[in-house]
Amino acid sequence: MDSNLLGGIILKKKALTSALIALLISSTTAAGGVNLVQASGSNHAQSFDFSLPLDNHQQFIQQIAPIAKNAAKQYGLYPSVMMAQAILESDWGTSSASQAPNYNYFGIKGDYNGSAVQMATQEWSPESDYYTINSSFRRYPSMKASFVDNGNLLRSDYYYSGTWRENASTYRDATAWLQGRYATDPEYANKLNQLIKTYNLTQYDGTADNTAPTAATNTANKQTAKLSSDRGRIKLYSPLGVALPSSSLKPGATCTFGETRYINGQKFYRVSTYEWLNADDVVAIN
């Protein structure tokens, strides 16, 4: 298919999804939080209750729920927010970016292990309103990889720290933090909130204690690491081995760890819930 035609189809589908969400938002506002049903005598020939999701919507939710719960638990995030992002960014898994062989459900740009795909996308600015550009988007080997990478992106960069469950008391705090940071759309948080509310996605959140991973507490297995003193600040890494820009340790210091993991063939030591130390930065272990 011609790339310009494909891009036009993608944009039309995204516009249709945005229009549906906007209608959901206006309906909820007009009814004081109650879903509206079109009367038979209105301009619409057929009534439609937005509180009754379409079958394909429910199927998509059931498909992504276990993957989102696991990824969100791994990185201490809200499953409901992750699911709403996947729904919005991928247009319920129908966008070209989310289809095989791309599996990009979150609109994350750049490349994934060197793999990327060029696509048209909409951006927003106060000066230009909505406009279209071509960008490179990450291409993943699977849906699971896309969800895990989204979690890693939000957890490994302090820029998104407002989405972490220990910093966001509710999912609304997390979506508010995403607006203007993750996406340029000025209605981004509102759209996510409406999806979460309409499809009751909070049912997948559980409690923070149940969903956020905890560090090992068995002190009998704890060991002490002596850090190298012949280099600058010692970097710390995410559970996937990505350097955390805002986390580091002082050269020559000591720290304790309770778990060892190999990531892409490199040994790491777990020093806190989400922080790992590269074994190459350790000179001695007691």
C-alpha positions in Angstrom: 0.0 0.0 0.0 1.2 3.5 -0.8 2.9 5.0 2.4 1.0 8.3 2.0 -2.3 6.4 1.8 -1.4 4.3 4.8 -0.5 7.4 6.8 -3.8 8.9 5.9 -5.7 5.9 7.1 -3.7 5.9 10.4 -4.5 9.5 11.0 -8.2 9.1 10.2 -8.5 6.2 12.7 -6.7 8.2 15.4 -9.0 11.1 14.7 -12.0 8.8 15.0 -10.8 7.4 18.3 -10.1 10.9 19.7 -13.6 12.0 18.6 -15.1 9.0 20.5 -13.2 9.8 23.6 -14.2 13.5 23.3 -17.8 12.4 23.1 -17.3 10.2 26.2 -15.8 13.2 28.0 -18.6 15.6 27.0 -21.3 13.0 27.9 -19.9 12.4 31.3 -19.6 16.1 32.0 -23.1 16.9 30.8 -24.6 14.1 33.0 -22.6 15.0 36.1 -20.6 11.8 35.9 -23.5 9.5 34.6 -23.2 7.9 31.2 -25.7 9.3 28.7 -27.9 7.2 26.5 -29.2 8.7 23.3 -33.0 8.9 23.3 -34.8 7.4 20.3 -36.2 10.8 19.4 -32.7 12.4 19.1 -30.7 13.1 16.0 -29.1 9.7 16.3 -31.3 6.9 15.0 -29.9 4.3 17.4 -29.2 4.7 21.1 -25.8 3.8 22.5 -24.7 3.3 26.1 -21.0 4.0 26.5 -21.1 2.0 29.8 -21.5 -1.1 27.7 -18.1 -1.6 25.9 -18.0 -3.1 22.4 -17.0 -6.8 22.4 -13.7 -6.1 20.6 -12.8 -3.5 23.3 -13.4 -6.1 26.0 -11.4 -8.7 24.1 -8.4 -6.3 23.8 -8.6 -5.4 27.5 -8.6 -9.1 28.4 -5.7 -9.7 26.1 -3.4 -6.9 27.6 -4.5 -7.1 31.2 -2.2 -9.9 32.4 0.8 -8.4 30.4 0.2 -4.9 31.8 -0.2 -6.2 35.4 3.1 -8.0 35.2 5.0 -5.2 33.6 3.5 -2.6 36.0 4.3 -4.7 39.0 7.9 -5.1 37.8 8.3 -1.3 37.6 6.0 -0.1 40.4 3.4 1.6 38.1 -0.4 1.6 37.8 -1.7 -1.2 35.5 -4.8 0.9 34.7 -2.6 3.8 33.4 -0.5 1.4 31.3 -3.6 -0.2 29.8 -5.2 3.2 29.0 -2.0 4.3 27.3 -1.9 1.2 25.2 -5.6 1.6 24.2 -5.2 5.3 23.3 -1.8 5.0 21.6 -2.6 1.9 19.6 -6.3 2.6 18.9 -7.3 -0.6 20.6 -4.5 -2.5 19.0 -5.6 -1.6 15.4 -2.9 0.9 14.5 -0.2 -0.1 12.0 2.4 0.6 14.7 0.9 -2.0 17.0 0.4 -4.6 14.4 2.9 -7.3 13.5 5.8 -7.0 12.9 6.0 -3.7 14.9 4.1 -4.4 18.2 4.5 -0.8 19.3 1.5 -0.2 21.6 2.7 3.0 23.3 3.9 5.2 20.4 7.5 5.2 21.7 9.8 6.8 19.3 13.4 5.8 18.4 14.6 2.3 18.0 14.5 -1.0 20.1 17.8 -2.8 19.9 18.4 -1.1 16.5 14.9 -2.0 15.1 12.6 0.8 14.1 9.8 1.7 11.6 9.0 5.1 10.0 5.4 6.3 10.4 3.4 9.5 10.3 2.2 10.8 13.6 0.2 13.7 15.0 1.8 16.2 17.4 0.4 19.3 19.1 1.7 22.8 19.9 0.1 26.0 21.0 1.2 27.7 17.8 0.3 25.0 15.3 -2.5 23.1 17.1 -2.4 19.5 15.7 0.1 18.8 12.9 1.6 15.7 11.2 5.2 14.7 11.1 7.1 11.5 10.1 9.1 9.8 12.9 10.9 6.6 13.7 9.1 4.3 16.1 10.5 1.4 18.1 9.8 -2.0 16.6 9.4 -4.9 19.1 9.5 -8.6 18.8 6.3 -9.1 20.8 3.5 -7.3 22.6 5.1 -8.3 25.9 8.3 -6.6 24.9 6.4 -3.4 24.2 4.7 -3.3 27.6 8.0 -4.1 29.4 9.8 -1.4 27.5 7.1 1.1 28.4 7.5 0.3 32.1 11.3 0.5 31.8 11.0 3.9 30.1 8.8 5.4 32.9 10.8 3.9 35.7 14.4 4.4 34.4 14.0 8.2 33.9 13.3 10.5 36.8 11.5 12.7 34.4 8.6 10.3 34.8 8.9 9.9 38.5 5.4 11.3 39.1 4.0 8.1 37.6 5.7 5.8 40.1 3.2 4.4 42.6 5.2 5.6 45.6 4.9 9.1 44.2 1.4 9.0 42.8 -1.4 8.4 45.4 -4.0 7.8 42.6 -4.0 6.9 38.9 -5.1 10.5 38.2 -1.8 11.8 39.7 0.1 9.5 37.3 -1.9 10.6 34.2 -1.5 14.2 35.2 2.2 13.7 35.3 2.2 12.1 31.8 0.5 15.1 30.2 3.1 17.4 28.6 5.8 14.9 29.3 4.9 11.7 27.6 2.6 13.3 25.0 2.0 16.8 23.7 -1.8 16.4 23.5 -3.3 18.9 26.0 -6.2 16.5 26.6 -3.9 13.4 27.2 -4.6 13.0 30.9 -8.3 13.6 30.4 -8.5 10.9 27.7 -6.6 8.4 29.8 -8.8 9.1 32.8 -12.0 8.7 30.8 -10.8 5.3 29.4 -9.9 4.1 32.9 -13.2 5.2 34.3 -15.4 3.9 31.4 -13.8 0.5 31.3 -13.2 0.1 35.0 -9.5 -0.4 34.5 -8.7 0.3 38.2 -9.9 -3.3 38.9 -6.5 -4.4 37.7 -4.5 -2.0 40.0 -4.9 -3.9 43.3 -3.0 -2.2 46.1 0.5 -0.7 46.0 1.8 -3.4 48.4 0.5 -6.1 46.1 1.7 -4.7 42.8 5.0 -3.0 43.5 8.0 -5.3 43.8 9.9 -5.3 47.0 13.6 -5.7 47.7 14.9 -8.9 49.2 14.7 -8.7 53.0 16.6 -11.9 53.9 19.6 -10.3 55.6 21.3 -13.8 55.8 21.8 -13.6 52.0 23.0 -10.0 52.0 26.6 -9.2 50.9 28.7 -6.1 51.0 30.3 -4.7 47.9 33.3 -2.3 47.9 33.0 0.1 44.9 35.8 1.2 42.7 37.4 4.5 43.6 39.3 5.2 40.3 36.3 6.6 38.4 33.5 9.1 38.6 30.1 8.6 40.2 29.1 4.9 40.1 26.0 4.5 37.9 23.0 2.5 38.9 20.8 0.7 36.5 17.1 -0.4 35.9 16.1 -4.1 36.1 16.7 -4.2 32.3 20.2 -2.8 32.6 19.4 0.7 31.5 21.5 3.4 33.3 19.4 5.6 35.6 20.3 9.2 34.9 19.4 10.4 38.4 20.8 7.5 40.5 24.5 6.9 41.4 26.8 6.0 44.2 30.0 7.6 45.6 33.3 6.0 44.3 35.0 4.0 47.0 31.8 3.6 49.1 30.4 0.3 50.3 26.8 -1.0 49.8 24.8 -4.1 50.4 23.0 -6.3 47.9 20.8 -9.3 48.1 20.4 -10.6 44.6 22.5 -11.2 41.5 21.2 -11.1 37.9 22.8 -11.4 34.4 21.4 -8.9 31.9 22.6 -9.4 28.3 25.5 -11.4 29.7 26.6 -8.7 32.2 26.4 -9.4 36.0 24.5 -6.9 38.2 23.8 -6.7 41.9 20.5 -5.5 43.3 21.0 -2.7 45.8 17.4 -1.5 46.1 14.0 -2.2 44.8 14.5 -0.8 41.3 18.3 -0.1 41.3 21.1 -2.5 40.2 24.8 -2.1 40.4 27.1 -3.2 37.5 29.5 -5.9 38.8 32.4 -4.2 36.9 32.1 -1.3 39.3 32.8 -3.6 42.3 36.4 -4.3 43.5 35.6 -6.6 46.4 32.7 -8.5 48.0 32.5 -9.5 51.7 
